[in-house]
Amino acid sequence: MAISFSNALGIHEQALQLRVNRAEVLANNLANTDTPGFKARDLDFKAMLGSEMSSSGAAKPLAMDTTDGQHLPHAQMEGDDALLYRTPSQPSVDGNTVDTQQEMAEFMKNTLQYQSSFQFLNGKFKSLTSAIRGE
């Protein structure tokens, strides 16, 4: 009997990838804390995961915009609608919308959720290994 990893792991593989993508977006926000005119971005994890669940189950690449030809390439996110602008609680004079404390809190929350998903997947793999060995 063949083992279907997509059936065994469910949506958790895609959830991990989305958490990685979100970490990159949040890290980019933190890296641009002092960049005049930078607009903080985030992705709607719940909506994107819902989209993954309704799709064929294959993880889709996610594409991010670059506003300058000299920007370094990073994670690919599909569709500009994947990234949303964060509404600042207190806009700065230079137009930057990054709230360092909020970004740090979101980054840590995302990290904890990533670790939880990773531990869940690790448990799934341990269960599959035990089943294959007949334990």
Secondary structure, DSSP 4 states (H G I P E B T S, - for coil): ----HHHHHTTHHHHHHHHHHHHHHHHHHHHTTT-TT---EEE-HHHHHHHHHHTTSPPPP-B---SSTTSPP--B-SSGGGEEEPPPSS--TTS----HHHHHHHHHHHHHHHHHHHHHHHHHHHHHHHHHHT-
